[in-house]
Each structure stands twice: as structure tokens, then as C-alpha cells.
Amino acid sequence: MMNEAAIKDFWNTHPCGDQQVGGLKDDYEDFFNKYDAFRYNTESHILRCLDEVDFKDKRVLEIGLGEGADSEQIIRRGGRWSGLDLTPESISRLQTRMEIRGLDYDELKCGSILDAPYEDNSFDIVFSHGVLHHVPDIHQAQKEIARVLKPDGKLVIMMYAKVSLNYLLAICVLRRLGLMFLYATGISLGKIYDEHYELAKEVGLLKYLKMDNFIHRNTDGPLNPYSKVYTAKEIEADFPLFEMERAHKEHMHAPPLSVNHLPGAGLMGWHLWAHMTPRK
Ligand SMILES: C[S@@+](CC[C@H](N)C(=O)[O-])C[C@H]1O[C@@H](n2cnc3c(N)ncnc32)[C@H](O)[C@@H]1O
């Protein structure tokens, strides 16, 4: 199983979404404004999905915080929020966000969900958006979530969807063809293909294109060490201590195709949300 240090190092040096808004310089207020506007413009379903969860007065643990945009939304919806992230960089950004936005919260901790620093039965809701598909030891993660969640609690997660336009067409077909084209012709299709090209040269093209490598490289940048894509059934299999209440797909996203405005996210969307309860 992959060493967690490599995953921590990647996220600490590539804070989630940072480059999409030009990176954090000195002005945190400006950065958070830009980041939140970008996030909720391109992924507006997140706010609707958060509205569907009753956070009010609930003890909420959020796992994997990134820039803390959803953390702020949960607190603004009345959740008694605690946050856990693997990286000092995310924790420091969250501390600053909470301070400059004047947000009240319970606890903010740097650590791993593989060894969650909380007592048993501590939370009413565990929320984790876009994180657990980056955790190779998912069985241990779900065990820890089941331990810290109250028996009548709720787990809400977002995982990357296997049955999606992004996985089946963009990643499995188009981006592989793009890299093969670059290999064959030397003609660059853009910076991201050039980065793939350099990495592929190290291990050989065929090995690089195998999906058990290529999937990691095509979700959160070419250097991302680990990602997995899921169907709802595969989430159930990886979370044996939980029962699925409902799952739904959101977010049309399949770069290099520009599909964000297209309908059909419920069928072929990239974000698979799952609502689960601890198995009795
Ligand atoms: C893709 S970002 C998602 C952040 C945020 N939830 C969002 O949707 O933008 C993944 C985050 O999860 C954190 N993370 C990865 N593995 C983790 C683990 N085992 N325990 C806690 N946090 C983890 C990373 O440090 C990173 O901040």
C-alpha cells in the first residue's frame, strides 16, 4: 500500500484548487474571495447539495479541507464544525480563513483519518468532499469514520465517478490519445501534456498509460500520487460498516471537452455524492 508521506507531501505542496485562481500570494482575503467565487461558479451544485444536509446545531467533522470553502459554508449553516487535514498548509489556510471571516468552530487538527484524533461517538455528521478517493487504505479510513461517528449519525461524501464522461471518454480515451500524439509527433497540445510527457519518459509510455497509473495522473494534476474512481456499488464495497441511503451524480466536467453547460450530470457527472449511515 502507498506510503502516506508521499500523499501528504503532494497536497502540502499543491493545495487543492490553488492554481485555478492564480495561487495564494500575500492577500488571503482576496485569495479566499476569488477561490470561493470560482468554486461555486464552476461547481454551483455544491451549495445546493450542502443545503440538503441539516447541519444546524450538529457536531460535524469535515475530513480533508483544502481551502476551507465548504467548511465556511457548513459553519454558516449552523454546524458545530471540526476539521481534520493531513497537511500543515491547509490547516494554516483554514486558521486564517476562520480568523479573517470571524467564524466560530470547535477544533481544527492536522492529522490523518487513518488514525483520527477523536473519541468514539463524537460526531453527528462526517462530511468529506473529494478526499477519500485519495486515501489508499480506505478500509481503515471507513473504520475510523464509523468509530468517531455516533450510531445514529450520517456520513456524506463525494467521490469521483467511474460511470462519467470524464473517466470513460476524457481520461480513458482522449487524454491517452493526446499523449500518444505528442509522443509520435513531438507536437505539444499544451502544458499539461508536456508534463505527462516528461513523466511518461521516465517509466515508458505503455506503462504510463495503464489505467492503474494514468488515473492518478489525470484527476488532480500529473504529480498526484493516488486517486480511485467509484460506482455506488464500489463505494458500498469499500465502506462495509455503512449502509447506503442514496447516491447521486453531479457536475459535468470532462476536460479537454467543454461540457460544463451540458445537461446529463445525473447520468454522466464526475462527482458521485453518497449519503450513508452506520450499519446497525
Ligand atoms: C482534493 S483536496 C479536497 C479538499 C476539499 N474538501 C475540496 O473539496 O476542495 C484533498 C484534501 O484532503 C487532504 N487529505 C488527503 N488525505 C487525507 C487523510 N488521510 N486524512 C485527512 N486529510 C487528507 C489533503 O491534504 C487535501 O487538503
The ligand as a MOL file (V3000), in Angstrom:
LIG
                    3D

  0  0  0     0  0            999 V3000
M  V30 BEGIN CTAB
M  V30 COUNTS 27 29 0 0 0
M  V30 BEGIN ATOM
M  V30 1 C -8.6610 17.2300 -3.2740 0
M  V30 2 S -8.4480 18.0620 -1.7350 0 CHG=1
M  V30 3 C -10.1700 18.3300 -1.2970 0
M  V30 4 C -10.3390 19.4890 -0.3620 0
M  V30 5 C -11.7580 19.9960 -0.1810 0
M  V30 6 N -12.5770 19.0860 0.5580 0
M  V30 7 C -12.3840 20.3390 -1.5070 0
M  V30 8 O -13.3710 19.7220 -1.8940 0
M  V30 9 O -11.8520 21.2360 -2.1760 0 CHG=-1
M  V30 10 C -7.9510 16.7570 -0.6430 0
M  V30 11 C -7.6030 17.2240 0.7600 0
M  V30 12 O -7.6350 16.0690 1.6130 0
M  V30 13 C -6.4990 16.0570 2.4470 0
M  V30 14 N -6.2180 14.6470 2.7780 0
M  V30 15 C -5.7030 13.6990 1.9590 0
M  V30 16 N -5.5680 12.5270 2.6240 0
M  V30 17 C -6.0190 12.7400 3.8840 0
M  V30 18 C -6.1150 11.9300 5.0560 0
M  V30 19 N -5.7080 10.6480 5.0640 0
M  V30 20 N -6.6100 12.4720 6.1990 0
M  V30 21 C -7.0040 13.7860 6.2180 0
M  V30 22 N -6.9180 14.6120 5.1410 0
M  V30 23 C -6.4350 14.0930 3.9940 0
M  V30 24 C -5.4310 16.7510 1.6160 0
M  V30 25 O -4.4100 17.2840 2.4270 0
M  V30 26 C -6.2330 17.8310 0.8830 0
M  V30 27 O -6.2830 19.0320 1.6110 0
M  V30 END ATOM
M  V30 BEGIN BOND
M  V30 1 1 1 2
M  V30 2 1 2 3
M  V30 3 1 2 10
M  V30 4 1 3 4
M  V30 5 1 4 5
M  V30 6 1 5 6
M  V30 7 1 5 7
M  V30 8 2 7 8
M  V30 9 1 7 9
M  V30 10 1 10 11
M  V30 11 1 11 12
M  V30 12 1 11 26
M  V30 13 1 12 13
M  V30 14 1 13 14
M  V30 15 1 13 24
M  V30 16 1 14 15
M  V30 17 1 14 23
M  V30 18 2 15 16
M  V30 19 1 16 17
M  V30 20 1 17 18
M  V30 21 2 17 23
M  V30 22 1 18 19
M  V30 23 2 18 20
M  V30 24 1 20 21
M  V30 25 2 21 22
M  V30 26 1 22 23
M  V30 27 1 24 25
M  V30 28 1 24 26
M  V30 29 1 26 27
M  V30 END BOND
M  V30 END CTAB
M  END
